């Protein structure tokens, strides 16, 4: 009887070990996520350098190391689509988001509320949830190129001045228009670049992060 119990326990341990290995493998594969938190200063992210560092810090805290990260943000001199590498990209659960830059900006990308997860693998609140956090900072047109006057001073402003173009990670808005369903170019912030202004339209200063390698 004791021998049977020992064999059974060994099998359970082996099974748990295999499961843990899968989880680690999926985490290591993660190359796309929505930031679980923003800078706390609205659209002031410390510029692109600060935004990229925020992505890297969150990924490392989640246990994903050895990757270079870039925020999906355009500035007056740079296009978001040119910052994020070549793909493919996968979320924290190993689900494919897009094969390459072209498919990411086409109708076939896999960004939805259920797949645009944080670095922790958590779903981000969308329209209909309290609070709504679906507005993602991008400063971009639907094709991923820049809108120079909608980047909150290239992500350095946090007051009543300026504006930021944002997309809906849940692909849901006030109507069925293409803009309302856009993950990267739905509408500009209203009332400036502060945390309060971003929350006022259903945001929280969150943005997308992509592994570039």
C-alpha positions in Angstrom: 0.0 0.0 0.0 2.8 2.4 1.0 4.6 1.7 -2.4 1.4 2.6 -4.3 1.0 5.9 -2.3 4.7 6.7 -3.1 4.2 6.0 -6.8 1.0 8.1 -6.8 2.7 11.0 -5.1 5.6 10.9 -7.5 3.2 11.1 -10.4 1.4 14.1 -8.9 4.7 15.9 -8.4 5.8 15.1 -12.0 2.4 16.4 -13.3 2.7 19.6 -11.3 6.2 20.1 -12.5 5.1 19.7 -16.2 2.4 22.2 -15.6 4.7 24.7 -14.1 7.1 24.3 -17.0 4.3 25.2 -19.5 3.4 28.3 -17.5 7.1 29.5 -17.5 7.3 28.8 -21.2 4.2 30.9 -21.9 5.5 33.8 -19.8 8.9 33.7 -21.5 7.1 33.9 -24.9 5.2 37.1 -24.0 6.1 39.8 -26.4 3.0 42.1 -26.1 1.1 43.5 -23.2 -1.0 46.4 -21.9 0.7 48.2 -19.0 -1.1 47.3 -15.8 -0.4 50.8 -14.5 0.5 54.1 -16.1 3.0 56.7 -14.9 0.5 58.2 -12.5 1.1 61.6 -14.2 -1.3 61.3 -17.0 0.4 61.4 -20.4 3.7 62.5 -18.9 5.6 59.3 -19.4 9.1 60.8 -19.3 9.1 60.8 -23.1 9.7 57.7 -25.2 12.7 56.8 -23.0 10.6 56.8 -19.9 7.8 54.9 -21.5 10.1 52.2 -22.8 11.7 51.9 -19.4 8.2 51.5 -17.9 7.5 48.6 -20.3 10.8 46.9 -19.4 10.3 47.4 -15.6 6.8 45.8 -15.7 7.9 42.9 -17.9 10.8 42.2 -15.6 8.6 42.3 -12.5 6.4 39.8 -14.2 9.3 37.5 -14.7 10.0 38.1 -18.3 13.7 39.0 -18.9 16.2 39.1 -21.7 13.9 41.1 -24.1 14.1 44.7 -25.4 10.7 46.5 -25.0 9.3 49.5 -26.8 6.1 51.5 -26.0 3.6 51.7 -28.9 3.7 55.5 -29.0 4.3 58.0 -31.8 5.9 61.4 -31.3 6.3 64.5 -33.5 9.4 62.8 -35.1 8.7 59.1 -34.9 6.0 56.6 -35.8 4.8 54.0 -33.4 4.8 51.3 -36.1 8.5 51.7 -36.6 9.4 51.2 -32.9 8.1 47.8 -32.2 10.2 45.3 -34.2 9.0 42.9 -36.8 6.9 40.4 -34.8 5.3 38.0 -34.3 3.9 39.0 -30.9 2.2 37.0 -28.2 0.4 37.9 -25.0 1.0 36.6 -21.5 -1.0 33.5 -22.3 0.8 32.7 -25.5 -2.0 33.8 -27.7 -0.8 35.4 -31.0 -1.6 39.1 -31.5 -0.1 39.6 -34.9 2.5 38.1 -37.2 4.1 41.3 -38.3 3.6 45.1 -38.5 1.3 44.9 -41.6 -1.1 42.4 -40.0 -1.0 44.3 -36.7 -2.4 47.3 -38.5 -4.8 45.3 -40.6 -8.2 43.7 -39.9 -6.7 40.4 -39.0 -4.9 41.4 -35.8 -5.9 39.5 -32.6 -6.3 42.5 -30.2 -9.5 42.2 -28.2 -10.5 42.8 -24.6 -9.8 39.1 -23.9 -6.3 39.1 -25.5 -5.0 42.6 -24.8 -3.8 41.5 -21.4 -1.5 43.1 -18.9 2.0 41.8 -18.2 0.5 39.8 -15.4 -2.0 38.1 -17.7 -4.9 40.1 -16.4 -7.9 41.5 -18.4 -8.1 45.3 -18.5 -11.4 46.9 -17.7 -13.3 48.1 -20.8 -16.5 49.9 -21.7 -19.3 48.8 -19.4 -16.8 48.0 -16.5 -16.2 50.3 -13.5 -13.9 52.0 -13.9 -13.5 52.0 -17.7 -9.8 51.9 -18.6 -10.0 51.1 -22.3 -8.3 54.3 -23.7 -4.7 53.4 -24.6 -2.2 56.2 -25.3 -0.8 56.0 -28.9 -0.5 59.4 -30.6 -1.1 57.5 -33.8 -3.3 57.2 -36.9 -4.9 53.8 -37.7 -1.8 52.8 -39.8 0.5 53.5 -36.8 2.0 56.8 -38.1 2.2 59.9 -36.0 -0.3 62.6 -35.3 2.2 65.3 -34.3 -0.2 67.5 -32.4 -1.8 64.7 -30.4 1.2 63.3 -28.4 0.9 65.4 -25.3 4.2 67.1 -26.0 5.9 63.9 -27.0 4.7 62.3 -23.7 6.0 65.0 -21.4 2.8 66.9 -20.5 0.4 66.3 -17.6 -1.6 69.5 -17.4 -4.7 71.1 -19.0 -2.8 71.8 -22.2 -2.3 69.4 -25.2 -4.0 66.3 -26.3 -3.3 62.6 -26.9 -4.7 60.3 -29.5 -5.9 57.1 -27.9 -7.2 53.7 -29.0 -9.7 51.2 -27.5 -8.1 48.0 -26.4 -11.6 46.4 -26.2 -12.5 47.6 -29.7 -15.7 49.1 -28.3 -17.0 52.7 -28.2 -20.1 54.9 -28.4 -21.1 53.5 -31.8 -20.1 51.0 -34.5 -17.8 53.3 -36.4 -14.3 52.2 -37.4 -12.8 54.8 -35.0 -14.8 53.5 -32.0 -13.5 49.9 -32.8 -9.9 51.0 -33.4 -7.3 49.6 -31.0 -4.9 52.5 -31.7 -6.8 55.5 -33.1 -10.2 56.1 -31.6 -10.3 59.7 -30.3 -8.2 62.4 -28.7 -8.1 63.2 -25.0 -10.4 66.0 -23.8 -9.3 68.6 -21.3 -5.6 68.1 -21.7 -3.0 65.5 -20.7 -3.6 65.1 -17.0 -4.6 61.9 -15.2 -8.0 63.4 -14.6 -8.5 64.3 -18.2 -7.6 60.8 -19.3 -9.9 59.2 -16.8 -12.7 61.5 -18.0 -13.0 59.7 -21.3 -12.4 56.2 -20.0 -8.7 55.9 -19.7 -6.0 55.6 -17.0 -2.8 56.5 -18.8 -2.2 53.0 -20.0 -0.4 52.0 -23.2 0.8 49.0 -25.3 4.3 47.5 -25.0 5.9 45.3 -27.6 9.1 43.2 -27.5 11.4 44.4 -30.4 13.4 41.2 -30.6 
